[in-house]
Amino acid sequence: MLFFIKFPLSVQCIQSVFLDNFGPDDIMSFLGRLTLLIQNIVTYPIIAFAARIKIMSTLYGEKYPSWKHVLIFNIMVTTVCVLGAMFFPNVGTILRYFGAFGGLLYCLFLPCAVQFVIRKKENRLTIISVLSYIYVIVFGVANCIAQILVN
């Protein structure tokens, strides 16, 4: 946030994909893009495999019901990903929304909720601690709302 406040130029000159800020002839930018391509090629099947195992186990009671089920699942996941990339190619916006929501959930809400429950069971819950938990959660919600409102 401070970067955008102190940045001397217009914020519109900053691209949503960091590597787009560099020229096409920059070798380090090319190597960064190549590294990201390799990372996506490696991680996409792993994530799809884990999701497929969980979904198939939940729906059918077994990890591999048949090759037809797996093929249909893979076609559906690939179609959703390709359509998402075609119709909403703004990676920075997607990362901004998921980052704000994930930060709210994992870094702010869940630790406060766990501490609240633990202190309540031990009868050590004070008004100061409750107010501090509420303050942290409200700050996270405000961050999520700010990410939606900022263009």
C-alpha positions, 0 to 999 in steps of 0.5 A: 500500500505504501508503494502505491502512495509514494510512487512518483508516477501514475499508478496506471503505468504499473502493469498487473503482471510484474514482468510486463513492466520490463521490455521484451528484450530483457533477458531476466524478464524472459528467464522469469517468464520461462520459470513461471511457465515451468512452474505452471506446467508442474503445479497444475497437474498436481493441484488438479490431481489432489482436487480430483482425488478429493472430489471423486472420493466424496462423490463416488466413494473411491479415488478412481471410479473410471477413466470416463469420470476422470476424463470428464473431470479433466475436461471440465477443469481445463475448460473452466481454467481456459474460459477464465483466462480468456474472459478475465485475463487480469491476473493482478486483480484475481491475486488481489481478491484472493490475497485479501480474502486469504489474508483475512481468513488465514492470517486474521480471522482464524487465529483470532477465533482459535485464541477466542475459543481457547481463552473462553474455555480457560475462562481467561477472556477479557474485554480487552482481548475481545476488543482486540480480536474484533479490531483485527477482524474488522481491519481484515474486512476493511482490507477486503472491501478496500481491494474491491473498491480500489481500481 
